[in-house]
Amino acid sequence: METVGAMETVGAMDALGSLLDGPRARGAFLLRSVLSSPWSIRIEDRAPLTVVFMARGHAWVVPDGRPAVPLPAGDIAVVRGPEAYTLGDDPAGEPRIVVRPGQVTTDPRGDPLCEAMDLGVRTWGDDPDGAAVMISGTYQLGGEVSRRLLAALPQILVLPADAWRGPLPELLALLQQEIVKEQPGQEVVLDRLLDLLLITVLRAWFSRPEAGAPSWYAAQGDPVVGPALRLLHNDPAHPWTVAALAARTGVSRAALGRRFTELVGEPPMAYLTGWRLALAADLLREPDATVAAVARKVGYGSPFALSAAFKRVRGVSPRQHRSGAAAR
């Protein structure tokens, strides 16, 4: 995607839409696992985000040092890394398989697993007729999912089967069909299906009371703060001031500043800085982006101004950020 195109997708979005615009799978790891009981898999791949759909059977997600989370058939889990966790049909089961960085699978001693576990195209397991069928999609690089989205998520979230909305049933059916195919362009098809699945799941999850959504999400419904957030997200490059925002929302500067800080947790201009730098961080990963071009698109008057703000808030320069993203 070109830099201009990336910024064009930001226009006319609310805060949630712009947050969910971040996932961009590139050669994501997708796998259909077919397993017989008892089974337990230790995940140590340090991936930033994984989506798990239990197509058949049940599982438990067991994060280190935290309570196990049940995952019945039909439920979808989104697990945020890089912390390790275990997937199994018994929360107390001892892992028999370990998934390491690069999606290398071994036994607990570190020995490679036997080829007999290969059950076909993107299908793996210990029994082709196993009781558990699990579809998993893993974003392998940090640059594929924005840091802002990851910060808004718990380590594990589960969307129950009875909370499916909109196109989820069709998406899951299509993913199960496509994951076992090997055709020209198949990797791109699966990447886009994973992106769409993640976005659809998160949109449904954010709307649930137990989601614990970020403060800015609830603030979107406020008659004063909601319009102000949309203005900032729709046009981050505009030279916004609190006075300009207040005029556009029909309240005084003091009223807007007080209400915005109360609901969002920080003043309008601090929020705008965070949003501009989040956009800049994503745009800088595009291969043809320059610091000068990104600065203009996110509202900084010069590359120097963007670099100073970026380093002050994120601790590295834009060029160091780009180099680090490329190296991961």
Secondary structure, DSSP 8 states (H G I E B T S, - for coil): --HHHHHHTTTT--HHHHHHT----SS-EEEEEEE-SS-EEEE----SEEEEEEEES-EEEEETTS--EEE-TT-EEEEESSS-EEEESSTT---SEEEEGGGEEE-TTS-B--GGGEEETTEEES-TT-SEEEEEEEE-SGGGS-HHHHHTS-SEEEE-GGG--TTHHHHHHHHHHHTT---TTHHHHHHHHHHHHHHHHHHHHHTSGGG---HHHHHTTSTTHHHHHHHHHH-TTS---HHHHHHHHTS-HHHHHHHHHHHHSS-HHHHHHHHHHHHHHHHTTSTT--HHHHHHHHT-SSHHHHHHHHHHHHSS-HHHHHHHHHH-
